[in-house]
Amino acid sequence: MSEGTSLVLESSENGTDLSQEDIDTIEETAEETILSRQTSVNLVPFIGQRFVSQEAAYEFYCSFAKQCGFSIRRHRTRGKDGVGRGVTRRDFTCHRGGYPQIKPSHDGKVQRNRKSSRCGCQAYMRIVKRADFDVPEWRVTGFRNTHNHELLKSNEVRLLPAYCPISPDDKSRICMFAKAGMSVRQMLRLMELEKGVKLGCLPFTEIDVRNLLQSFRIVDRDNDAIDLITMCKRLKDENHNFKYEFKIDSNNRLEHIAWSYSSSIQSYEAFGDAVVFDTTYRVDAYDMLLGCWLGVDNNGMPCFFSCALLRDENIQSFSWALKAFLGFMKGKAPQTILTDHNTWLKEAIAVELPETKHAFCIWHILSKFSDWFSLLLGSQYDEWKAEFHRLYNLELVEDFEEGWRQMVDKYGLHTNKHIISLYSLRTFWALPFLRRYFFAGLTITSQSESINAFIQRFLSAQSQLHRFVDQVADIVDFNDRAGAKQKMQRKLQKACLKTGSPIESHAATVLTPYALNKLQEELVMAPQYASFLVDEGCFQVRHHSQTDGGCKVFWVPCQEHISCSCHLFEFSGILCRHVLRVMSTNNCFHVPDQYLPGRWRGTTSSSSVNHFRGTTSRDQPERMQLLESMVSTFLVESIETEERLDVACEEISMVLSRIKSLPRSPHGVNDIAFGYPSDSLILPEVEDTNGMIHNFTITNPHDSITTGKLKERRARDGVDLTRKRRQFSAPLCAQYGHDPSDCSIMATDNMSGDALGYL
């Protein structure tokens, strides 16, 4: 049968001829036709071919199309299900048939110029419903197999969306993976391992999985916004220290909303001197920008301050968010604020926080270098990037200015718009211009990574909008409890001194382990530097391998005043190696109090001091684990010597006597199991003074504690950081106001809400 159009003239059941629309060309066929019940790819559609149903005809034509190198889609119909005789005609066309239509815009928004594969292909198959002897059947009345585009090869056609089915079981697993916060690539790799197929050989692709997840994201923006405000009001009624603000636009729609929790406000009072305002996420389903205020506590852990959802990304929106944040924090502005490179945010901060030093996160800037300079510089790109890093980390402004001019001359970047822009904004990102301001270590890569991971934790929860506030609260509360537990464990451990210096011993009694570790890094390097008295109270300090240059240290012992030209103390709150070298060579054996900042001291955190007071029953597992950790540390320390063991036995007897004298719980002993899944309790790993890690297991609360095997400490591998514009998508259907069992998308696959794991 030749390629082209093949139609046959037929009469309808009531004797009326088919309309001219049904007939283009006539070709004779055999009188006898076969009622097709199979989908063999060896058969070609022909005029008069019969099928028992539309679905059978679709499957047959789909198999034929796959063999030829294209896919099909359902096109126009005549009639309507449930009305009159129902559907009496159905057209199946090539997936590239027709032309893309411009959709009308809503709310004045410009539609995206999306590419389309449609090119007006005329290939199609038409079926018409007939009823011979009261038995309905579908006959082929039109067929054309002429294409105006190239057909795909067998290894290419399988990648068309029509041939990338996702089975109900796979859909169920994908939904479960999404709930667990896995990325799409992680889902695919795990399913490849489960199915035992090669990389990239699943019947569906990454785009198919993303489209599946997107199809579940059914949102009602207006109602969800109302529920969000109602949720904030309920939290305010439960805790008057919860703060929130919102703004309604002229159309009575939610424009902006911001909130902060009671514990977050307390954390800001202690650690609000340096703040990160992250605005790199968007809630796509609601078309809102997500802004998060975060900082770092005295143990170097991220702490959450506030959150905002903004309708627009402009000066007015950012100004509103900054005003709301200051209102939550009783008008207390941070000393420094770190943001991404955003012109509108820069202007808003200049107006609303005039006394705050604003800086750009270098992480965001470096992530754009590959697009900006890789093609321009070619093989010189890596060399130029290394030179940029050197300039970024310089200490003196004069050295930076001179080095920048030499770099521009060497690589011929005088007219490059990105270089011009970076230089004009150098006071916002280059360290020589920022070292005089306190940033609490937020500019280093490890802190940026830690904060980014913290944000990703509550964004990956994929919650409905009105539940998002509660989701964030749960993550913040969990982070606070984990932080308090970690701080308690650190208190139970001895500080590990590295130099034996009296300065180190003194600092160890005051600073947190995190801050002490930063000071120890400088103390270890201090002996490699030489100090020279150049004037009264002025010292020149440089590395032993240098013959000139170095840093100037000014010291007035009677006033206990000391400063260095590197400005490390002003920048991070930690004394530099140059100052420590001068102090040690001049017989100074303690650090003046003003150089042990309160925000790095062990007794600073107001939120952690009373963290476990007034806790509810849901906190009991965490308190139980903390108690277990203390017991395990107590055991490790006690068995060191006979004397320690005697003291431990004596003290523990007194503690047990005191506990037994307290009234018992009205509930039974079994009610204090705290929800553990089994009788065996695994205690956290505890490091002893020799750097070894112990594991302990309690098989029963009344059994003895036995020590497990010792294992060596493992070093953590470094992490190579890359950053992209990040997107936060709204959640799946079961969390968006309708039952998955009634979902039209999932109904065809016989999937229930329980299978999705979202009820």
PyMOL commands that set and color helices and strands:
alter all, ss='L'
color gray80, all
select helices_A, chain A and resi 20-22+54-68+154-157+161-163+168-179+184-195+206-216+221-238+262-271+284-286+315-328+343-352+362-366+369-392+397-411+417-424+426-428+431-434+445-459+465-492+502-508+513-528+557-559+568-572+577-585+593-595+598-600+606-609+617-638+642-661+669-672+733-735+740-742+744-747+753-756
alter helices_A, ss='H'
color red, helices_A
select strands_A, chain A and resi 5-6+35-36+50-51+72-78+89-94+124-132+135-144+243-248+254-260+274-283+288-296+302-310+336-339+357-360+529-535+538-543+551-556+561-564+681-682+686-687+693-694+696-698+706-707
alter strands_A, ss='S'
color yellow, strands_A
deselect
rebuild
show_as cartoon
